[in-house]
Amino acid sequence: MDTLALAHLISPEEILNQGLRERVETAQRQGSEAVSKAFDALEDLQIPRERIQKLVDDRIKETSDKVRSVMHNHS
């Protein structure tokens, strides 16, 4: 989650410059797999994939806001 939140805060160029590309891609792939697994598990309840993805995206945004706050307080 922290990696996805960090990727939300910095540009793709910064991700490359910091050597984080592989780590970010792995986190994104794992996040996508988790959404797929959740969708499969909740399919009988007719919960759409988009709703699950929105929950994940909201959580990433909350985490990135916390990371931004910590970074701002330490600068």
HELIX and SHEET records of a PDB file:
HELIX    1   1 ASP A    2  LEU A    9  1                                   8    
HELIX    2   2 PRO A   12  ASN A   17  1                                   6    
HELIX    3   3 ARG A   21  LEU A   42  1                                  22    
HELIX    4   4 GLU A   43  LEU A   45  5                                   3    
HELIX    5   5 ARG A   49  ASN A   73  1                                  25    
END                                                                             
